[in-house]
C-alpha cells in the first residue's frame, strides 16, 4: 500500500489536472497572409485573465518558412492546426477562433475533431459548412475587392506564368484602405512588415466531407460591421445558410483584433463563460 503522503500528493495532482482541464484553451487561427502574430493583443488579454492560448501559424504563414507557391492543397495548408488538435486530450475545453479565411480552418477542424472542440467562433470569417463546392459558396465566402480596382493583389505563379496563380497578397498601398481602415497606425505598420503571400490555390480548394460530430459543436459568429474584405452582406448570407447559436456585432474593420481588441476580447470571454459553454 502506498504511503499516505504519496496518496495525498497524487490526489492533489489529480485535482490540479482536473482544474486545468476546465480552463478554456483558446486556439486562435489567422486569415490569409496573416500569422499567429495577428492575435498579439487578444493573446495578451486572454492570458492575463487566466486562459490558455495557442496561436497557430498555418503552413507558409507567420514564422513557417514554407513557400506559399508550394502549398497546393488545403489539407497541407491546415496541417499545423490539425497536428495541434490531434495532440490535445479529449477533456480539454477547446475554443477555436478563426478570422477571415481562418474560418475555413475552423470548419475543417470541427469536421475532423468535433468531439474535442467545445466551441467554434468565427470572427469576420468564412463560415461555409462544406467549403467551396458551389457558385453560391464562392459568392458568399470569397472576398470581392473589385470596388478597389482590378490590380489590388500581388500574385505568385508557382506552376508557371501560363497557369492560374498559386499565391496572393493585397498590395501594400491598399492594405490600410481595405483591411485596416479603422486600425491604429502602429498595427497597420506592423502588418505591412509581417504580412506574407497566402497560398491561393490551397484556399480555393477548401472542400470538406461531412464529419459525424460537426453538429455537436456550438458555433458563434462575430460580425465586423465595417468590413471591406468579407462584407456584411456576405457575412449575413453565410449566417443565414448555416445558422450559429449566437451572432454578435462589432463596430470594426476587417481586423477587430487591432481596431476593437477590448470589445473582441470581451465577446470571447462572454462566449467562454456563458451557460451554453460550461
KEFI-113758 format. One record per residue (C-alpha): residue number from 1; x, z, y. Coordinates in steps of 0.1 Angstrom, whole numbers, m for minus. Example, Ala and Ser with C-alpha at 12.3 -4.5 7.8 and 13.67 -1.06 7.14 Angstrom:
! residues 2
pos  px  pz  py
1  123  78  m45
2  137  71  m11
This chain:
! residues 278
pos  px  pz  py
1  0  0  0
2  13  m9  35
3  22  20  58
4  m5  29  83
5  17  18  112
6  21  m17  97
7  m17  m19  93
8  m22  m9  129
9  3  m35  141
10  m15  m61  120
11  m49  m51  134
12  m35  m53  170
13  m21  m88  163
14  m54  m100  148
15  m73  m86  178
16  m49  m104  202
17  m52  m136  183
18  m90  m134  184
19  m89  m127  222
20  m65  m157  228
21  m88  m180  207
22  m117  m172  230
23  m98  m181  262
24  m108  m216  271
25  m80  m242  267
26  m84  m269  293
27  m68  m303  283
28  m66  m325  314
29  m64  m362  309
30  m53  m385  337
31  m66  m420  346
32  m49  m454  346
33  m15  m454  364
34  m15  m416  367
35  0  m388  346
36  m2  m351  339
37  13  m346  374
38  m21  m356  390
39  m35  m322  380
40  m9  m300  395
41  m33  m283  419
42  m60  m278  393
43  m35  m266  367
44  m21  m240  391
45  m56  m227  400
46  m67  m225  363
47  m36  m209  351
48  m37  m184  379
49  m72  m175  367
50  m60  m168  331
51  m69  m201  314
52  m47  m220  291
53  m39  m256  304
54  m23  m287  289
55  m18  m318  309
56  m12  m349  287
57  9  m379  295
58  m6  m408  277
59  17  m435  263
60  37  m452  292
61  22  m427  317
62  39  m398  336
63  72  m390  321
64  66  m411  289
65  93  m438  290
66  73  m465  271
67  69  m499  288
68  32  m503  295
69  35  m540  287
70  44  m530  251
71  13  m507  247
72  m13  m532  235
73  m39  m511  217
74  m60  m482  230
75  m51  m462  199
76  m14  m465  207
77  m21  m455  244
78  m42  m425  235
79  m19  m413  207
80  m4  m384  227
81  m38  m369  232
82  m48  m374  195
83  m15  m358  184
84  m21  m328  206
85  m56  m322  193
86  m45  m326  157
87  m22  m296  161
88  m47  m272  177
89  m65  m247  155
90  m102  m251  147
91  m111  m218  165
92  m95  m228  198
93  m120  m231  226
94  m111  m266  238
95  m125  m280  270
96  m113  m316  275
97  m114  m331  310
98  m110  m368  317
99  m106  m385  351
100  m113  m422  357
101  m102  m442  327
102  m93  m409  311
103  m130  m407  302
104  m123  m433  275
105  m96  m410  261
106  m121  m381  261
107  m147  m402  243
108  m122  m413  217
109  m113  m376  212
110  m149  m364  207
111  m155  m392  181
112  m124  m381  162
113  m123  m343  168
114  m159  m334  176
115  m158  m302  156
116  m127  m290  176
117  m140  m298  211
118  m162  m272  228
119  m170  m292  259
120  m162  m326  274
121  m161  m330  312
122  m160  m364  329
123  m146  m365  364
124  m155  m397  382
125  m148  m412  348
126  m157  m440  325
127  m183  m425  301
128  m194  m451  275
129  m205  m439  241
130  m186  m466  222
131  m163  m480  248
132  m163  m517  258
133  m185  m536  233
134  m210  m554  256
135  m210  m571  290
136  m231  m542  303
137  m203  m518  292
138  m179  m538  313
139  m202  m539  343
140  m208  m501  342
141  m173  m490  332
142  m147  m513  347
143  m138  m508  384
144  m149  m537  407
145  m124  m538  436
146  m134  m572  449
147  m146  m559  482
148  m109  m551  490
149  m98  m587  483
150  m85  m608  454
151  m50  m595  454
152  m51  m558  451
153  m31  m554  419
154  5  m558  408
155  2  m574  373
156  26  m574  344
157  27  m602  318
158  44  m588  287
159  31  m615  264
160  42  m643  288
161  31  m657  321
162  6  m681  304
163  m12  m651  287
164  m36  m625  301
165  m19  m597  320
166  m9  m566  299
167  m4  m541  328
168  m18  m535  362
169  m14  m511  392
170  m31  m510  426
171  m6  m523  452
172  9  m496  473
173  m6  m509  505
174  m41  m505  491
175  m37  m471  473
176  m48  m449  501
177  m77  m471  511
178  m91  m475  476
179  m81  m444  456
180  m72  m416  481
181  m91  m422  513
182  m101  m386  517
183  m70  m370  502
184  m42  m352  521
185  m13  m375  532
186  12  m354  512
187  m7  m362  480
188  m10  m398  488
189  27  m399  494
190  33  m381  461
191  11  m405  442
192  29  m435  458
193  61  m422  443
194  48  m414  408
195  21  m440  400
196  31  m464  372
197  15  m496  359
198  m12  m489  334
199  m15  m507  300
200  m44  m530  310
201  m47  m548  276
202  m49  m515  258
203  m76  m502  281
204  m96  m534  278
205  m96  m530  240
206  m111  m495  240
207  m138  m497  213
208  m148  m468  192
209  m167  m463  160
210  m193  m436  158
211  m180  m401  149
212  m203  m379  129
213  m198  m349  152
214  m200  m367  186
215  m235  m354  194
216  m223  m318  187
217  m201  m319  218
218  m217  m309  251
219  m208  m332  280
220  m208  m327  317
221  m204  m354  344
222  m189  m347  378
223  m197  m374  403
224  m174  m384  432
225  m198  m394  459
226  m174  m415  479
227  m156  m432  450
228  m142  m467  457
229  m130  m471  421
230  m158  m460  398
231  m185  m464  424
232  m215  m441  425
233  m239  m468  411
234  m216  m473  381
235  m214  m435  376
236  m252  m433  377
237  m256  m462  353
238  m233  m445  327
239  m251  m412  331
240  m285  m428  326
241  m273  m447  294
242  m256  m416  278
243  m271  m386  295
244  m249  m355  297
245  m262  m319  296
246  m254  m314  333
247  m244  m335  363
248  m226  m321  394
249  m216  m339  426
250  m185  m336  448
251  m181  m350  483
252  m148  m366  473
253  m130  m398  469
254  m119  m411  435
255  m94  m383  433
256  m111  m349  437
257  m80  m331  422
258  m64  m340  456
259  m93  m343  480
260  m115  m314  469
261  m94  m293  445
262  m111  m259  452
263  m145  m274  446
264  m134  m292  414
265  m118  m260  401
266  m150  m241  408
267  m171  m266  388
268  m146  m265  359
269  m148  m227  358
270  m185  m227  361
271  m187  m250  331
272  m163  m228  311
273  m182  m196  318
274  m218  m209  317
275  m240  m196  289
276  m241  m230  273
277  m203  m229  269
278  m199  m195  254
